[in-house]
Amino acid sequence: MNTDLKNYLVVTAGYWAFTLTDGAIRMLVVLYFHMLGYSPFEVAMLFLFYEFFGIVTNLVGGWMAARLGLNVTMHLGMAMQVVALLMLTVPDAWLSVAYVMAAQALSGIAKDLNKMSAKASVKTLVSSDADSTLFKWVAILTGSKNALKGVGFFLGALLLEIAGFRVALAILAGGLFIILVITWIMLPNEIGKAKAKPKFTQVFSNIAAINWLSAARFFLFGSRDVWFVVALPVFFYEVLHWDFMKIGGFMALWVIGYGIVQASAPMILKGHHPTGRTALWLALILASIPAAIALAMSSSFSPFNADNLGNVTWIVVIGLLVFGVAFAINSAVHSYLILAYSDNDKVSMNVGFYYMANAGGRLAGTVLSGLVYQSYGLVGCLWISAAFVLMAAILSLGLPAKVELE
């Protein structure tokens, strides 16, 4: 096994371990705090800082990685996640909204440090002319991460059931700490470290393609979270009358399937490395899906009642599955392009800037998901989703038609 492949596998293993804890802690917090009597809105607010601090972390984290190395920032993220998990093992009397939001903020910082570091590392491990290898490796890393996040949902619910909230968190923290030590020892410290120490002002990209792609990424991920994060679970519960385990199980399976499709994107696109035109056409296809779901729901099956709930269920479920396939391929193409547009010396800062836009889109989508659903229901969220993807397509017009790897 060559050194680059070994390092890639170590990075992937560390990313997998972190992702399992990330999915598990989300499910643990949602279920446990619901049992404590928190309202759905209060539970959603617990994750507000988780998303907000992702914006700051990606901006600063890329600069830190260029100066310190990706090995340092990746493991700093893992260490912070261990602390965030242990913070929640305190007695219930300590678990105020502010305290839990602080723990989730730390977890959000940890997640984005780890994600940025792992994905940027891939660029440094692939030779500059190996475009198909880069697409394949980043698709596998990203897709497997999303699949494992779904597994993490199951893991969190299972540990809560058999071990209880605090023991579950301690198990997750202990397991992640062991992986942290192993991967720290196995990875070279110089991965991703820039030859010259960059200034903080250099975190803002001066490469047009990266700026266009980052703006498109903002709207792409906003389009998913505007109906997936709050509106969809509430719709399943209030309108379709699904129980919590059914909602959690379905959404976990959706995330796992999404990750599998994402990892398979190079095969689906028949091994051709994507360009800006690929991102444009895929976004146009994606935009039609939430619009079609919204039309189907509002034209034939409104108002919702006992006689047509079965039809509504099938429209939403099938529509969500189709959206997941198209969205996964879009996301995989974006994840490849950000690495393809970056040179090795600045990859961490470019990826950090790009994922800052990603986090901003998720935050906007999360807030809009609650606001729009409250006033206009799921159909309103779907129309906002379609508009967001259409905006991502328009911004993709600025991407170069050919990718020249640095």
Stockholm file with secondary structure:
# STOCKHOLM 1.0

chainA/1-406         MNTDLKNYLVVTAGYWAFTLTDGAIRMLVVLYFHMLGYSPFEVAMLFLFYEFFGIVTNLVGGWMAARLGLNVTMHLGMAMQVVALLMLTVPDAWLSVAYVMAAQALSGIAKDLNKMSAKASVKTLVSSDADSTLFKWVAILTGSKNALKGVGFFLGALLLEIAGFRVALAILAGGLFIILVITWIMLPNEIGKAKAKPKFTQVFSNIAAINWLSAARFFLFGSRDVWFVVALPVFFYEVLHWDFMKIGGFMALWVIGYGIVQASAPMILKGHHPTGRTALWLALILASIPAAIALAMSSSFSPFNADNLGNVTWIVVIGLLVFGVAFAINSAVHSYLILAYSDNDKVSMNVGFYYMANAGGRLAGTVLSGLVYQSYGLVGCLWISAAFVLMAAILSLGLPAKVELE
#=GR chainA/1-406 SS CCHHHHHHHHHHHHHHHHHHHHHHHHHHHHHHHHHTTCCHHHHHHTTHHHHHHHHHHHHHHHHHHHHHCHHHHHHHHHHHHHHHHHHTTSCGGGCCHHHHHHHHHHHHHHHHHHHHHHHHHHHHHSCTTCHHHHHHHHHHHHHHHHHHHHHHHHHHHHHHHHHCHHHHHHHHHHHHHHHHHHHHHHSCTTTTCCSSCCCGGGGSCCCHHHHHHHHHHHHHHHHHHHHHTTHHHHHHHHTSCCCHHHHHHHHHHHHHHHHHHHHTHHHHTTTCCCCHHHHHHHHHHHHHHHHHHHHHHHHHSCSCCTTTHHHHHHHHHHHHHHHHHHHHHHHHHHHHHHHHTSCGGGHHHHHHHHHHHHHHHHHHHHHHHHHHHHHHHHHHHHHHHHHHHHHHHHHHTTSCSSCCCC
#=GC SS_cons         CCHHHHHHHHHHHHHHHHHHHHHHHHHHHHHHHHHTTCCHHHHHHTTHHHHHHHHHHHHHHHHHHHHHCHHHHHHHHHHHHHHHHHHTTSCGGGCCHHHHHHHHHHHHHHHHHHHHHHHHHHHHHSCTTCHHHHHHHHHHHHHHHHHHHHHHHHHHHHHHHHHCHHHHHHHHHHHHHHHHHHHHHHSCTTTTCCSSCCCGGGGSCCCHHHHHHHHHHHHHHHHHHHHHTTHHHHHHHHTSCCCHHHHHHHHHHHHHHHHHHHHTHHHHTTTCCCCHHHHHHHHHHHHHHHHHHHHHHHHHSCSCCTTTHHHHHHHHHHHHHHHHHHHHHHHHHHHHHHHHTSCGGGHHHHHHHHHHHHHHHHHHHHHHHHHHHHHHHHHHHHHHHHHHHHHHHHHHTTSCSSCCCC
//
